[in-house]
Amino acid sequence: MFSSLKDVLRFKRFEISPAKRRLSKAANIGDLRIMAKKRLPGGVFDYIDGAAEDERTLRRNVSAFSDYGFKPRVLRDVSNIDSSVDILGTRAPIPLICSPTGFTRIAHPEGELAVSRSAARAEIPFCLSTMATRSIEEIEDTTLPEDTARDFAPRNWFQVYVWKDKGLLRDLLGRAKDANFETIVITVDTAVLGRRERDVRRGFTLPPQLGLSTIIDGIRNPGWTWNFVKNEPIRFANVVGKSTDDGSSAISLANHVNAQFDQSLSWRDIEWFREQWDQKIVLKGIQTVDDAKLSAQHSVDAIALSNHGGRQLDDAPSPINLVKPVSDVVGDDLEIYCDGGIRRGSDIVKAIAMGADACMIGRPFLYGLGTAGEEGIDWVLDFLKQGMHQTMALLGARSLADLSPGLIETRSKNLSDND
Ligand SMILES: Cc1cc2nc3c(=O)[nH]c(=O)nc-3n(C[C@H](O)[C@H](O)[C@H](O)COP(=O)(O)O)c2cc1C
């Protein structure tokens, strides 16, 4: 009896690394989100997960992907799947870019360093936010572990807002250039900050203040609290000593943005950036076909169709719904990125089939970072790559060139908000 029991009993080897143990229980990005929610204090999770007003845009960004189905072709040899693509002139194994996220060290002490290393390992671009908690120079110094093959260079992009202080902006661009950042991403959807009501409700500040509720939260999340207390203070690392609001005292993000950013920004500012920066420029936050046309006229290299992950204007168009109409009009003039709501490899396949050149993600890697640090981001990037490969195989598409609108069917035609 014992020998037959031995045949059927299989105990998994105990995994020593808690991060790996957690990741072994995740099947998708939704699972990582739930794990991050358990591990992070409520205010921190809400800052990452939340969005503007009633958060309809946030939900629609994700659910809009289910308005598109596939029309798979069969009996095609899919033994070799190639998902590689040129992003602004350099090959990447998957059409993916890590979006800029401010205050990333709030999720994990390594913050943007972990994201940049993970992206470099995956050979995809990483975009550092102006509101980052790691500086341009720290990212330049990022070294990958020695066992990582380095026959590729990390691809760092730098995101800028249009600050009132043009001297500060010029200084940031100069530092980005000196640190070999290859592309700037100008975010154009943030003339003022969207009303993020989860943060309003909690009186959330950056960095979080240690009030009574934070202390209670901290007791519930000892791992995060210990990291927060023992590591160097979280600051807006790129503007320390240069701006009155460098994050050294607690501020509300809305006050910071409304005081520092230029509400008079216009297409003339894009011309100013062209004079300052002679390399690639991406406009992030384009939400209509008309503005996509204007972007092409201002000879930028790419646009990110984006509503800032639903954090700015509630009821803004979902990026996936804009891909085809925008691609039909300016697809030959500039690269088009779909930014917002990507949670699976199949979402990336849909966006590419409808005319996007690449996709961008924000929250997915933050959930990974909050759950399991850098390994959590590796997990997310690998999950999206495997999901793309599996979807392409099941669709009968061997490479991105095989992906076309003909493989997509629109299920519930509810695109009037974007047309
Ligand atoms: C916590 C957080 C911080 C963000 N900070 C910035 C930022 O500093 N600059 C910016 O252009 N976009 C920022 N974004 C927006 C992202 O770049 C991206 O547009 C968005 O997250 C994409 O949607 P997704 O989260 O559904 O992938 C932020 C998003 C999140 C979730």
The ligand as an ORCA input file, in Angstrom:
! r2SCAN-3c Opt
* xyz 0 1
  C       1.144     55.010    -10.409
  C       1.195     55.613    -11.789
  C       2.016     56.725    -11.998
  C       2.073     57.293    -13.287
  N       2.931     58.345    -13.499
  C       3.059     58.847    -14.750
  C       4.015     59.869    -15.032
  O       4.752     60.300    -14.146
  N       4.084     60.334    -16.299
  C       3.284     59.852    -17.311
  O       3.384     60.305    -18.445
  N       2.377     58.883    -17.066
  C       2.264     58.354    -15.828
  N       1.379     57.335    -15.603
  C       0.600     56.778    -16.726
  C       1.368     55.624    -17.375
  O       2.520     56.117    -18.031
  C       0.521     54.902    -18.421
  O       0.021     55.842    -19.337
  C      -0.640     54.117    -17.834
  O      -0.266     53.503    -16.612
  C      -1.088     53.048    -18.818
  O      -2.191     52.367    -18.369
  P      -2.100     50.944    -17.609
  O      -1.712     51.261    -16.188
  O      -3.472     50.407    -17.745
  O      -1.069     50.101    -18.313
  C       1.294     56.750    -14.336
  C       0.479     55.646    -14.093
  C       0.430     55.078    -12.841
  C      -0.439     53.860    -12.627
*
